[in-house]
Every structure is written in C-alpha cells, then in structure tokens.
C-alpha cells in the first residue's frame, strides 16, 4: 500500500508519538506553520480510513478515538502489503534472493535468531 501525501503526514505524526493520539493532537501538529490550515474533519476522515485499512489501531476515548500505529514504520507496512498480495510466492522469491547474496543470507539468519 502506498500512502497518499496526507496519509503519510498523519502516519509520521503517529509514528513519532509516544502514546496514542487523538485527531485533535494530529491536527494541531500538522497545522503548525501550515497555511491554510487543514480542517478537523479532513484529518478525522484520513485517520478513520487508515484505521479501516488496518494501518492505525483505534480505541474509544471519550466521544472520539485515540489512534496508534498498527505497524512500526513504512517498511513494515510495505512488507505486510507484499505478503498480503503475494503470500508464499513473495516469501519464496525473498528466500531465493537471500540464497544468492551471502551478506543478505547472514543478516536474515541473525534476524531470525533474534526474533521472538
């Protein structure tokens, strides 16, 4: 999934936050130095759609929601989308590429050994 320009800006704010964020918090961050400012409803719609696409997680907070990233960064989002679209074939191609590159193969082994 390729993020649109505003989706990317919203995600950068969410990825940079230490805690779940509200639409208002993201809006305030995005509007710093921005002319004209974005509308609350614009950011709310983008965040809602990102939640529907499983890019953001949301939990009820008061009358609205608090949002947090469902993936740690853009690379993780890209990997998830490739695996969703191509499944085992993507894994097989990745393994074949790793087999041809000793450095990549070694990094992959280290990552697998370090993963939970």
ROBA-437743 format. One line per field, with one value per atom (N, C-alpha, C): chain; residue in one letter; atom name; z, x, y. Coordinates in steps of 0.2 Angstrom, whole numbers, m for minus. Atoms other than C-alpha are relative to their C-alpha. Layout:
firo = c(A ...)
seba = c(a ...)
figu = c(CA ...)
up = c(Z ...)
east = c(X ...)
north = c(Y ...)
***
This chain:
firo = c(A A A A A A A A A A A A A A A A A A A A A A A A A A A A A A A A A A A A A A A A A A A A A A A A A A A A A A A A A A A A A A A A A A A A A A A A A A A A A A A A A A A A A A A A A A A A A A A A A A A A A A A A A A A A A A A A A A A A A A A A A A A A A A A A A A A A A A A A A A A A A A A A A A A A A A A A A A A A A A A A A A A A A A A A A A A A A A A A A A A A A A A A A A A A A A A A A A A A A A A A A A A A A A A A A A A A A A A A A A A A A A A A A A A A A A A A A A A A A A A A A A A A A A A A A A A A A A A A A A A A A A A A A A A A A A A A A A A A A A A A A A A A A A A A A A A A A A A A A A A A A A A A A A A A A A A A A A A A A A A A A A A A A A A A A A A A A A A A A A A A A A A A A A A A)
seba = c(x x x x x x x x x x x x x x x x x x x x x x x x x x x x x x x x x x x x x x x x x x x x x x x x x x x x x x x x x x x x x x x x x x x x x x x x x x x x x x x x x x x x x x x x x x x x x x x x x x x x x x x x x x x x x x x x x x x x x x x x x x x x x x x x x x x x x x x x x x x x x x x x x x x x x x x x x x x x x x x x x x x x x x x x x x x x x x x x x x x x x x x x x x x x x x x x x x x x x x x x x x x x x x x x x x x x x x x x x x x x x x x x x x x x x x x x x x x x x x x x x x x x x x x x x x x x x x x x x x x x x x x x x x x x x x x x x x x x x x x x x x x x x x x x x x x x x x x x x x x x x x x x x x x x x x x x x x x x x x x x x x x x x x x x x x x x x x x x x x x x x x x x x x x x)
figu = c(N CA C N CA C N CA C N CA C N CA C N CA C N CA C N CA C N CA C N CA C N CA C N CA C N CA C N CA C N CA C N CA C N CA C N CA C N CA C N CA C N CA C N CA C N CA C N CA C N CA C N CA C N CA C N CA C N CA C N CA C N CA C N CA C N CA C N CA C N CA C N CA C N CA C N CA C N CA C N CA C N CA C N CA C N CA C N CA C N CA C N CA C N CA C N CA C N CA C N CA C N CA C N CA C N CA C N CA C N CA C N CA C N CA C N CA C N CA C N CA C N CA C N CA C N CA C N CA C N CA C N CA C N CA C N CA C N CA C N CA C N CA C N CA C N CA C N CA C N CA C N CA C N CA C N CA C N CA C N CA C N CA C N CA C N CA C N CA C N CA C N CA C N CA C N CA C N CA C N CA C N CA C N CA C N CA C N CA C N CA C N CA C N CA C N CA C N CA C N CA C N CA C N CA C N CA C N CA C N CA C N CA C N CA C N CA C N CA C N CA C N CA C N CA C N CA C N CA C N CA C N CA C)
up = c(0 0 0 0 m5 4 m4 7 m4 3 0 4 m3 4 7 m7 19 4 m5 25 2 m2 25 6 m5 35 7 m6 48 3 m3 50 3 m3 53 7 m6 67 5 m4 74 2 m1 72 5 m4 81 7 m7 96 5 m5 112 2 m3 116 m6 5 106 0 1 99 m3 3 95 m6 6 79 2 m2 88 0 m1 93 m7 7 75 m4 3 68 2 m3 79 m3 2 74 m7 8 55 m1 2 56 2 m2 64 m6 6 51 m7 6 38 m2 2 28 m7 m5 25 4 m5 40 m3 2 37 5 m3 43 5 m4 58 m3 3 48 m6 5 34 4 m4 47 3 m3 55 m5 5 39 m2 2 34 6 m5 51 1 0 50 m5 6 33 1 m1 39 5 m4 53 m3 4 41 m4 4 31 5 m5 47 0 0 46 7 m7 63 4 m5 78 3 m4 87 6 m6 104 2 m2 111 5 m5 121 0 0 127 m6 6 112 m6 6 100 1 0 97 2 0 101 m4 6 87 2 0 87 m6 6 73 0 0 68 m2 3 60 2 m3 67 m5 4 51 m7 7 32 m3 3 28 2 m2 39 m4 4 30 m7 7 13 0 m1 19 1 m2 26 m7 6 9 m5 4 m1 2 m2 9 m1 1 9 m8 7 m10 m3 4 m15 5 m5 1 m1 0 m1 m6 6 m18 2 m2 m10 4 m4 3 m3 4 m9 m4 4 m20 4 m5 m5 2 m2 1 m6 6 m17 m1 0 m17 5 m6 0 m1 2 m6 m4 5 m20 3 m3 m8 7 m6 6 6 m5 16 2 m2 15 4 m4 20 7 m7 35 4 m3 40 2 m1 38 6 m5 49 7 m7 63 2 m2 62 2 m2 63 7 m7 78 5 m5 87 1 m1 84 5 m5 97 m3)
east = c(4 0 4 m4 7 m5 3 2 m1 0 m5 4 m4 3 m2 2 m8 0 m1 m9 7 m7 10 1 m1 10 m3 4 m3 4 m4 7 7 m6 23 m1 1 15 m2 1 8 6 m6 24 5 m4 33 m3 3 21 2 m2 25 m6 6 7 m6 6 m10 m2 2 m15 m7 7 m32 1 0 m37 2 m2 m35 7 m7 m17 3 m3 m13 m1 2 m22 4 m4 m13 8 m7 4 1 0 0 m1 1 m6 5 m6 10 3 m3 16 m3 4 3 m5 4 m6 m3 6 m21 0 0 m24 m4 4 m31 m7 6 m49 0 1 m53 m3 4 m65 5 m5 m51 4 m5 m39 m4 4 m53 m1 2 m58 6 m6 m40 2 m2 m37 m5 5 m53 1 m1 m49 7 m6 m31 m2 3 m40 m3 3 m51 5 m5 m36 5 m4 m28 7 m6 m14 1 0 m19 m5 4 m27 m4 3 m40 m4 3 m48 m5 4 m63 3 m3 m58 m5 5 m72 m5 4 m83 3 m4 m69 4 m4 m55 8 m7 m36 3 m3 m25 7 m7 m9 2 m2 1 m1 0 m3 6 m7 14 5 m5 30 3 m3 36 m3 2 33 3 m3 45 m5 4 34 m7 7 18 1 m1 26 1 m1 31 m7 6 14 m4 4 6 2 m3 18 m3 2 14 m8 7 m5 m2 2 m5 3 m4 8 1 m1 9 6 m6 20 5 m4 26 5 m5 34 5 m5 42 5 m4 49 5 m4 56 5 m5 64 5 m5 72 5 m5 79 5 m4 86 5 m5 94 5 m5 102 5 m5 111 5 m4 118 2 m2 128 0 1 128 m8 7 109 m2 1 108 2 m2 118 m4 4 108 m7 7 92 1 m1 99 0 m1 104 m7 6 87 m5 4 78 2 m3 89 m2 2 85 m7 7 66 m3 4 54 m3)
north = c(m6 0 6 m7 17 5 m6 31 6 m7 47 5 m5 63 1 m1 67 m6 6 49 m1 1 49 5 m6 66 m3 3 58 m5 6 42 3 m3 52 3 m3 61 m6 6 44 m4 4 35 4 m4 49 1 m1 50 m6 5 41 m4 3 37 1 m1 35 7 m7 52 0 m2 60 4 m4 68 7 m7 85 1 0 81 0 1 76 6 m6 91 6 m5 103 m1 1 95 2 m1 95 8 m7 113 5 m4 120 3 m3 133 m2 1 127 5 m5 139 m2 m1 137 m7 6 125 m5 6 108 0 0 106 m7 6 94 m6 5 84 m4 3 81 m5 4 74 m6 5 64 m6 5 56 m4 3 52 m6 4 44 m6 5 34 m5 5 27 m4 4 22 m5 5 13 m6 5 4 m4 4 m1 m4 3 m8 3 m4 5 3 m3 13 m4 3 5 5 m6 15 m3 2 13 6 m5 23 4 m4 38 6 m5 49 0 0 54 m2 1 50 m6 5 39 2 m1 38 m5 4 31 m2 1 22 m5 4 14 m8 7 m4 m3 3 m6 5 m4 1 6 m4 10 m1 1 12 m6 7 m3 m6 5 m14 0 0 m8 m3 3 m12 m7 7 m29 m4 3 m33 0 0 m27 m5 5 m38 m7 7 m53 m1 1 m50 m1 1 m48 m6 6 m62 m6 5 m73 m4 4 m88 1 m2 m83 5 m5 m67 m3 3 m77 m4 4 m89 4 m5 m75 3 m3 m67 m5 5 m83 m2 1 m86 6 m6 m68 m1 0 m71 m6 6 m88 3 m2 m78 5 m5 m65 m2 2 m71 5 m5 m55 1 0 m54 m7 7 m73 1 m1 m69 4 m5 m54 m3 3 m64 m5 5 m78 3 m3 m66 3 m2 m58 m5 5 m74 m3 2 m79 4 m5 m63 1 m1 m63 m5 4 m69 m6)
***
